């Protein structure tokens, strides 16, 4: 599983509306359950994420992964000051 999951690193990530969010730089793995828990983007579109801060997107938000990663969900705006939305979404 982990070897297959590493193919996601370097893939562009798009929001449900087709906007480029960023590029997968790392994976968050749950080794106990042997699954991908999240995708980590260390640069993001400043039009979607305040100050282009890094985000960890829950893998359950991924709709499809192939040549690119397409999300089924992403907030309209992510702010560092939001209580409900931090670098880990």
C-alpha positions as CSV (number, residue, x, y, z in Angstrom):
1,X,0.0,0.0,0.0
2,X,2.7,2.5,1.0
3,X,4.6,2.0,-2.2
4,X,1.5,2.6,-4.3
5,X,0.6,5.7,-2.2
6,X,3.9,7.3,-2.8
7,X,2.9,7.8,-6.5
8,X,0.7,10.7,-5.2
9,X,3.8,12.7,-4.3
10,X,4.3,15.5,-6.8
11,X,0.8,15.3,-8.2
12,X,-1.2,18.5,-8.6
13,X,-4.2,18.8,-6.4
14,X,-7.4,20.5,-7.7
15,X,-10.5,21.7,-5.8
16,X,-14.0,20.5,-6.8
17,X,-14.3,23.8,-8.8
18,X,-11.2,23.0,-10.8
19,X,-8.8,25.4,-9.1
20,X,-5.2,24.3,-8.6
21,X,-4.7,24.1,-4.8
22,X,-1.1,22.9,-4.8
23,X,1.1,19.9,-5.1
24,X,1.3,16.8,-2.9
25,X,4.7,17.0,-1.1
26,X,4.1,14.3,1.5
27,X,1.6,11.8,2.8
28,X,0.2,11.3,6.3
29,X,0.0,7.6,7.0
30,X,-1.9,5.6,9.6
31,X,0.5,2.7,10.0
32,X,-1.8,0.9,12.5
33,X,-4.6,0.8,9.9
34,X,-2.3,0.6,6.9
35,X,-3.9,3.5,5.1
36,X,-3.3,7.0,3.8
37,X,-4.8,9.5,6.3
38,X,-4.0,12.7,4.5
39,X,-2.1,14.5,1.8
40,X,0.3,17.3,2.8
41,X,0.8,20.3,0.6
42,X,3.6,22.7,1.6
43,X,2.7,25.4,-0.9
44,X,-0.9,26.3,-1.7
45,X,-2.8,28.8,-3.8
46,X,-2.9,32.2,-1.9
47,X,-6.3,32.7,-3.4
48,X,-7.6,29.7,-1.5
49,X,-5.3,29.6,1.6
50,X,-4.1,32.6,3.6
51,X,-0.3,33.2,3.1
52,X,-0.1,30.0,1.0
53,X,0.4,28.1,4.2
54,X,0.9,24.4,4.2
55,X,-2.2,22.2,4.7
56,X,-2.9,18.6,5.5
57,X,-6.0,17.6,3.5
58,X,-7.9,14.6,4.8
59,X,-7.6,11.7,2.4
60,X,-11.4,11.2,2.7
61,X,-11.8,14.4,0.7
62,X,-10.0,12.9,-2.3
63,X,-12.4,12.0,-5.0
64,X,-10.0,10.7,-7.6
65,X,-6.2,10.2,-8.0
66,X,-4.6,9.6,-11.3
67,X,-2.5,12.0,-13.3
68,X,-3.8,14.7,-10.8
69,X,-5.6,14.5,-7.5
70,X,-9.2,15.8,-7.5
71,X,-10.9,16.7,-4.2
72,X,-14.6,16.2,-3.5
73,X,-14.5,18.9,-0.8
74,X,-12.4,21.9,0.0
75,X,-13.4,25.1,1.9
76,X,-13.9,28.3,-0.1
77,X,-11.2,30.0,2.0
78,X,-8.7,28.8,4.7
79,X,-7.5,31.3,7.2
80,X,-4.8,30.8,9.8
81,X,-7.0,32.6,12.3
82,X,-10.0,30.4,11.8
83,X,-10.7,28.4,14.9
84,X,-12.3,25.5,13.0
85,X,-9.8,25.4,10.1
86,X,-6.1,25.2,10.8
87,X,-3.2,23.8,8.8
88,X,-4.8,20.4,9.4
89,X,-8.2,20.5,7.8
